[in-house]
Amino acid sequence: MSAYLMLHGIGPVPPHIEEVEKPYWVREDVFMQVLACARHTPVRLTFDDGNSTDISIVLPALIKAGLKASFFILRDRIGKPGYLSENDIRALHAAGMDIGTHGCAHLRWTEHSDSEITKDVSRSVEQLSAIIRAPVRNVAIPYGACDRRVLGVLRKLGAARVYSSFRGANSDRSWLVRRECVMAHMGPDDVRHLITRKPAVTETTLNFLKVWRRAGNAAVWAA
């Protein structure tokens, strides 16, 4: 079983970041604690949104630590100030990082039709694949907003793995990947606890029932 961490921006929050995203920006010292833990525990790192700190802070630190990570990029933010450029995305890919899609416009997919979700994902996959000249098959769900219908659309689109905001550990074959979110209020000790904690049986059961209620048997599909 593997734990996956979800991170976003690293360091001071830039002026362009909206209020809803500020709680997800993590101090650099906390990020370094994440890396220290990841070198010695079976934890995998993911980064959402395509912030410019992915290339300026995260990539050099990952290379120094000898680690890999997955980056889920919003198509409509590519090249904008504070976000990754096409050259940045190519540099991440060339360094052996996994490039995935976070959609185009950071939509809550549960509030949109099947055709709108399909368009949002497909357009992003098409552009990202063209940038790195390789298939893009993994998807991270914006805001963690998913249900049976959304997951069904992603399944039809051929997503190899879907990264959610559900909590808990995963098998190496999990199609729907659960992630623990590292947030702004957390310090180094919180991070260590997040990575090393073993949920009680009651918590594990409640988390499973929550996933099952929202996602049905899609939650345990294997690729």
QUIVENZI-V981099 format. One record per helix or strand of 3 or more residues. SS is the DSSP state (a for helix, b for strand). FROM is the first residue (numbers start at 1). TO is the last residue. Records with the same first field share a line. If there is no record, write none. Layout:
SS->FROM-TO ; FROM-TO
This chain:
b->2-7 ; 43-49 ; 69-73 ; 98-101 ; 138-140 ; 161-163
a->19-22 ; 28-38 ; 53-65 ; 75-77 ; 86-94 ; 109-111 ; 114-132 ; 142-144 ; 148-156 ; 188-196 ; 201-220
